[in-house]
Amino acid sequence: MQAAQTAAAARDPEKFWNPYLAGVALGLVLLATFLIMGNGLGASGAANRLGISAVAAVAPGHAHATPQMQKVLEASHPLDDWLVFEVLGVFLGGGVAAYTAGRLRRRVIKGPRISTAGRIGLALLGGVLMGIAAKFARGCTSGQALTGGAVLSVGSWAFMMAVFAGGYAMAYFVRKEWN
């Protein structure tokens, strides 16, 4: 009984930001980013730079021997890019949003038929697959959807339609995990 009430409270739509307000806020952030930075939003570039920084710190010989990493290291310090700070801002903004919505607590939201470890494992696997896909797609979902969509890139619109179609198709196979 307690678990059912906790699950219902976790899915309470009143605990989320109004989606229209959040959409307008995101659109204003995207507009400000175009005006101030001359670029749109995206996270895969920052993840790539952070990864290269980590490799250069742990195995500098390998980082300098890999042509793609060497190119980034020669251009500037990998952390000297506004995208790194954008991603840090995303974490900060997510924390503010969770706090103001009354949802800031340490827990794993999951369906009743999956363990916490299984949920975390699947989330990590999904993140790795999305990272690999971002390299193939030449941009992450946020960059493709927000930046590419805003400039009416046909490739970005096709990518996002494929993302939604894939999400709906996959939902059929994992629906039992959430019921």
C-alpha positions, 0 to 999 in steps of 0.5 A: 500500500505504501509503495503504491502511494509513493509511486502515485506521488512520484507520477503526480503531474502537479509535481512537474513544471507546467510543460508549456511554461517549461517549453517557453523557457527552453525556447527563450534559452535557445534564443538567448544562446543563438544571440549571445553565443552564436550557436545553439544548444547541444550536449554531445560536444561537451561530453566528448570534450570532458571524455578527452580531458579525462583520457588526457589526464589518465593516459596522455600518451594515448590521447596525443596518439589518437588523431581525433583527440589530438585535434581537440587537444591542439585546438585548445584545452578541452574544457575551454568551450562554452558547451562544457559550461552549458552542460554544467548549467543543465545540471544546475537547472535540473536541480533548481527545477526539481527543488522548485517542483518539490521532487528533489530527493535521492531515489530511483523511480522505476516500475514494480517489476524491475529492481533498482540495480536493473533500472540503473543498469538499463539507464546506463546502457541507454545512455551509452547507446545514445552517446554512440548514436550521437556520434553517428548522427553528428549530434545529440538529441538535444542538439538535433531537436532544439538547434537543428529543429530551430534552423529547420534542418531536414536531417534534424527533423528526420532524426527526431521523427525516427527517435519518437518512432523508435521510442513508441516502438520500444515502449511496446516491448518494455510496457510490462516493466512499468505496469 
